Amino acid sequence: MALFESMNDPEALKRLPADRLPALAREIRDFLIDSCSQTGGHLGPSLGVVELTIALHRVFDSPKDPILFDTGHQAYTHKILTGRHDFSALKSEGGLSGYPSRAESEHDFIENSHASTALSYADGMAKANEVRGRDDRTVVAVIGDGALTGGMAWEALNNIADKRNRRLVVVVNDNGRSYSPTRGGIAEHLASLRLAPGYEQALDLAKSTLNRTPVVGQPLYEALHGLKKGVKDAIQPQMMFEDLGLKYLGPVDGHDEPALEKALRRARDFGGPVIVHCITQKGKGYPPAENHEEDQFHAPGPFDVDTGLAKPGPKAVKWTAVFADAMVELGAEREDVVAITAAMLHPTGLNKFAEAYPDRVFDVGIAEQHAATSATGMAMNGLHPVVAVYATFLNRCFDQVLMDAALHRQGVTFCLDRAGVTGNDGPSHNGMWDMSILQVVPGLRLAAPRDAERLRTLLREAVAVEDAPTVVRYPKGAVAEHLDAIGRVGSMDLLRAGADGDRAADLLIVGVGSMAQTACEVADRMAAQGIGVTVVDPLWVKPLDRALVDEAARHSVVAVVEDNGRTGGVGDAVARLLRDHGVDVPVRTFGIEQEFLDHAKRDRILQQQGLTPQELARKLTETVSRHTEGTGGRELAGEKA
């Protein structure tokens, strides 16, 4: 049995002789490389924290001492050391989550993979320990240096520093990267510490020497410590952690397990808030990851272990690639178009724009709130900013979209990648909230393209709007098959026109974005049974076209199909529009139930949610039958699918 397979809980790790730890670290790395080569996964971040995670579990007593990871893609070694050794179905239905999961283990406390949050959780847990008199427990937060670019982390540090006797250890896993190299003043400051470790080495040498000198040793050490800090402040950026009043240890070599244990034990025994600054290398121990310029194997798909090259898979154009090319075209046409990324240059496709127009791209770090308001300032001063984020991360800057961009009627375009069901990354990454939360924003315009051509067209229309924020949202993965319109209904695309082209049909389906193709397949199935179905794609789902009212009045039933949460989504907006105009047609809404979805492939989740052509056709056939035959009475708008 491999050594790591005997690690069923942290107590087994504590019993392991120290001279066996290097072998354990090698085994874990080999296992992670082999496993992720089959399934894909967050390999680079996990390879970088093997020794650090071993040291954490040897020094602290999880779960009594909670260890929180920010973000959770650092947690694969943690999973192994807490008894989870089957990675064969990682990020797949029924397998391990790609992040910490409370359902998997008592050692997992937070599973939200959104960055910059762990310090706030830790602050709250430490305060709870204080109130309940638990002075034998320490809360540990492991935060990547990239997550320190998020403002929420600094709000938490401000509170953590307020009480000097709360037992809380903050481990800064500093590898100079989030996805790509970490940007900004904080990153430059940490880099200066990484590149000048001699200060700390000299201090440690002085302390070990002078403390052996009787009487004068400690006072002289303190004097030298003050002198050293003064020199460091004079020639380096101000010591931000110490100036906050937080005890600072480091920098420590994050791949020197004995040194890490020593630093962590000192931090634990201090009895108050301590920052332990660890220098690690993302992708450590696997040359293809170490040398991967873009993201050091942050989250590769399956790959060949020997070469590091991706394994052959289906070749298809991705939505992100279409957006990337469209942005380059817009940049050539309009010098006022600029791009903003929140530490996601490559994942959102803005790297192509950056290559073409390097002076017109701004990476603000993991700071979506700042991104939105900074973009508003740019718009106020004559630019048209395009903010590219994952749909799930728009949640983090809703207030800025509402009260900054929209209130001030500024032309800022938000492009939401990974909208709808994303699948394998689990509940925190499904982009199923945006079309609900954005419905309440006055003046905002929201587009949902169904294919590549519509993405290019709607993006162009969005950046032409200068008096309101605009949003273009599109899913993850391969672009949907091109779907031509057969006509127009106002500004909407007509995709199916009922029986023999008669739009005064039994059923009107509003197919939203990527679900338009599904709506057409439903219509075709129902047409084969003699049911007349009209399908329209609204393109812009906020505001809805007034022509939808007249179209709905010609049908017996209206259905809305979307890959957004059903509550407050496009279906509810359609039902409200019809009610407001006195059109008493029953409306059925089909979307995602308002629940946190387990990780699984997108198609599987859509099947579980009843959003397949077969299931939708069955339900709508029953509905149309009841209403056209007059046997069932009317259904309530927004009835559960």
GIVENKA-V477876 format. One record per residue. RES is the residue in one letter. NEAR is the number of other ideal C-beta (glycine too) atoms within 12 Angstrom. D_LAST is the distance of its C-alpha to the last C-alpha in whole Angstrom. Layout:
# GIVENKA-V477876
RES	NEAR	D_LAST
RES	NEAR	D_LAST
This chain:
# GIVENKA-V477876
M	9	50
A	16	49
L	25	50
F	37	47
E	19	45
S	21	48
M	36	46
N	19	43
D	21	44
P	32	46
E	20	49
A	22	49
L	38	50
K	22	52
R	16	54
L	25	55
P	13	58
A	19	58
D	10	60
R	21	57
L	32	54
P	22	55
A	21	54
L	34	51
A	38	50
R	25	51
E	29	49
I	42	46
R	37	46
D	23	47
F	38	44
L	45	41
I	36	43
D	25	42
S	37	39
C	42	37
S	30	39
Q	25	37
T	30	33
G	29	34
G	43	34
H	45	36
L	49	39
G	44	41
P	49	40
S	50	41
L	45	44
G	44	45
V	52	45
V	48	46
E	40	49
L	50	48
T	50	45
I	42	48
A	46	50
L	46	47
H	43	47
R	35	51
V	32	51
F	40	48
D	23	47
S	35	43
P	25	41
K	21	44
D	32	44
P	37	41
I	51	41
L	45	38
F	46	38
D	45	37
T	44	35
G	45	34
H	47	35
Q	48	38
A	48	37
Y	42	38
T	48	41
H	45	40
K	42	38
I	42	40
L	45	43
T	33	40
G	26	40
R	33	37
H	26	39
D	18	36
F	33	35
S	18	34
A	22	31
L	42	31
K	38	28
S	26	26
E	22	23
G	16	25
G	27	28
L	39	30
S	40	28
G	44	30
Y	42	31
P	41	32
S	33	29
R	21	30
A	17	28
E	28	31
S	28	34
E	19	36
H	38	37
D	28	34
F	35	34
I	33	32
E	36	29
N	33	28
S	38	30
H	35	30
A	43	34
S	39	37
T	32	35
A	46	37
L	43	40
S	34	38
Y	35	37
A	40	40
D	33	42
G	25	40
M	34	40
A	40	44
K	24	44
A	19	42
N	25	45
E	25	48
V	13	46
R	12	46
G	9	50
R	19	48
D	15	51
D	14	51
R	28	48
T	39	47
V	43	44
V	46	44
A	46	42
V	50	42
I	49	41
G	50	42
D	49	44
G	43	41
A	48	39
L	44	43
T	42	42
G	40	39
G	32	40
M	32	38
A	38	41
W	30	44
E	20	42
A	36	42
L	35	45
N	22	47
N	24	46
I	39	47
A	30	50
D	21	51
K	21	51
R	19	54
N	19	54
R	33	50
R	36	50
L	48	47
V	48	48
V	50	46
V	48	47
V	48	47
N	52	46
D	43	48
N	43	47
G	36	47
R	41	44
S	46	40
Y	40	39
S	34	42
P	27	45
T	38	44
R	32	46
G	28	47
G	18	50
I	35	49
A	32	49
E	21	52
H	30	53
L	40	52
A	26	53
S	25	57
L	35	57
R	30	56
L	16	59
A	22	61
P	25	61
G	16	65
Y	29	65
E	29	63
Q	18	65
A	21	68
L	28	67
D	26	66
L	17	69
A	24	71
K	22	69
S	14	70
T	16	74
L	23	75
N	21	73
R	15	76
T	15	78
P	10	80
V	10	80
V	15	79
G	18	76
Q	17	73
P	15	74
L	20	75
Y	24	72
E	18	70
A	16	72
L	25	72
H	25	68
G	16	68
L	18	70
K	28	68
K	23	65
G	17	67
V	18	68
K	28	64
D	19	63
A	12	66
I	14	65
Q	23	61
P	22	58
Q	19	58
M	29	57
M	29	54
F	33	53
E	27	56
D	18	56
L	24	53
G	21	55
L	35	54
K	31	56
Y	35	55
L	33	56
G	43	56
P	39	56
V	39	55
D	28	55
G	42	52
H	33	53
D	27	56
E	38	54
P	22	58
A	27	58
L	40	54
E	30	55
K	23	58
A	38	56
L	41	53
R	23	55
R	24	57
A	39	54
R	33	53
D	18	56
F	24	57
G	22	55
G	27	53
P	41	51
V	41	52
I	45	51
V	46	51
H	43	51
C	44	51
I	36	52
T	45	49
Q	32	49
K	44	45
G	38	45
K	36	48
G	32	50
Y	35	48
P	19	50
P	27	48
A	37	45
E	26	48
N	18	49
H	29	46
E	17	47
E	22	43
D	32	41
Q	36	43
F	41	41
H	39	38
A	38	35
P	36	36
G	26	34
P	24	36
F	30	40
D	18	43
V	26	45
D	13	49
T	14	48
G	26	45
L	17	43
A	19	40
K	19	39
P	10	38
G	15	35
P	10	33
K	9	34
A	15	32
V	22	32
K	26	30
W	43	28
T	35	31
A	29	34
V	35	33
F	45	32
A	37	36
D	26	38
A	40	36
M	47	38
V	29	41
E	23	41
L	35	40
G	31	43
A	16	46
E	17	45
R	26	45
E	14	47
D	23	45
V	39	42
V	37	42
A	48	39
I	44	38
T	44	37
A	48	36
A	43	38
M	42	36
L	37	38
H	32	37
P	33	34
T	42	33
G	37	35
L	44	38
N	31	40
K	28	41
F	36	42
A	29	44
E	19	46
A	21	47
Y	26	47
P	17	48
D	13	49
R	28	45
V	33	43
F	32	43
D	36	41
V	39	41
G	41	40
I	45	37
A	40	37
E	41	34
Q	34	35
H	31	38
A	44	37
A	42	35
T	32	38
S	32	41
A	43	39
T	35	39
G	24	43
M	30	43
A	36	42
M	20	44
N	15	47
G	16	46
L	29	44
H	37	40
P	44	39
V	49	36
V	55	34
A	51	32
V	47	30
Y	45	27
A	45	24
T	38	24
F	44	27
L	43	27
N	30	26
R	33	29
C	45	31
F	30	28
D	20	31
Q	34	33
V	42	31
L	25	31
M	20	34
D	29	36
A	43	35
A	34	33
L	20	36
H	24	38
R	22	37
Q	36	38
G	36	37
V	48	35
T	49	33
F	53	30
C	51	29
L	49	26
D	43	26
R	40	24
A	49	21
G	45	17
V	43	17
T	39	21
G	33	21
N	37	24
D	39	25
G	37	23
P	33	21
S	36	24
H	40	23
N	40	20
G	43	20
M	44	17
W	39	18
D	50	20
M	47	18
S	33	17
I	32	21
L	43	23
Q	32	21
V	22	24
V	34	27
P	19	29
G	25	30
L	37	28
R	39	27
L	48	24
A	44	24
A	49	22
P	45	24
R	44	22
D	34	25
A	29	29
E	24	30
R	41	28
L	42	28
R	29	32
T	27	32
L	38	30
L	44	32
R	27	35
E	24	33
A	42	32
V	38	36
A	22	37
V	30	36
E	23	38
D	18	37
A	30	34
P	46	32
T	42	30
V	49	27
V	50	26
R	53	24
Y	49	23
P	45	22
K	37	24
G	28	26
A	22	27
V	30	26
A	35	24
E	18	26
H	18	27
L	29	26
D	18	28
A	27	27
I	21	28
G	21	29
R	19	28
V	31	26
G	21	28
S	25	28
M	37	25
D	38	25
L	37	24
L	40	23
R	40	22
A	30	24
G	32	22
A	21	25
D	14	28
G	16	28
D	16	27
R	30	24
A	21	24
A	33	21
D	35	19
L	49	16
L	50	16
I	57	14
V	56	15
G	50	15
V	52	16
G	49	19
S	41	19
M	48	15
A	42	17
Q	35	19
T	44	15
A	45	15
C	36	18
E	31	18
V	43	15
A	41	17
D	22	20
R	27	18
M	38	17
A	30	21
A	16	22
Q	21	21
G	17	23
I	35	20
G	30	21
V	48	18
T	44	19
V	48	18
V	49	20
D	49	20
P	50	21
L	43	23
W	36	24
V	47	20
K	39	23
P	28	24
L	39	22
D	28	25
R	20	25
A	28	25
L	41	22
V	28	22
D	23	25
E	38	22
A	42	19
A	21	22
R	26	23
H	39	19
S	35	18
V	40	14
V	49	13
A	52	10
V	53	11
V	56	10
E	51	12
D	49	13
N	46	13
G	35	12
R	37	9
T	24	12
G	27	15
G	43	14
V	50	14
G	42	12
D	34	13
A	38	16
V	47	16
A	34	15
R	25	18
L	34	20
L	32	19
R	21	20
D	17	23
H	20	24
G	12	24
V	26	21
D	19	20
V	34	17
P	34	13
V	41	11
R	42	7
T	45	7
F	44	6
G	43	8
I	42	9
E	24	9
Q	20	12
E	17	15
F	23	18
L	34	17
D	30	20
H	36	22
A	28	21
K	25	21
R	33	19
D	22	18
R	20	17
I	34	15
L	36	13
Q	20	13
Q	22	12
Q	36	9
G	27	8
L	41	9
T	27	12
P	32	13
Q	19	13
E	23	10
L	41	9
A	33	12
R	21	11
K	31	8
L	47	9
T	31	13
E	25	12
T	39	11
V	39	14
S	22	16
R	22	16
H	28	16
T	22	19
E	15	21
G	11	21
T	12	20
G	17	16
G	11	17
R	19	15
E	26	11
L	15	11
A	29	11
G	28	8
E	24	6
K	19	4
A	30	0
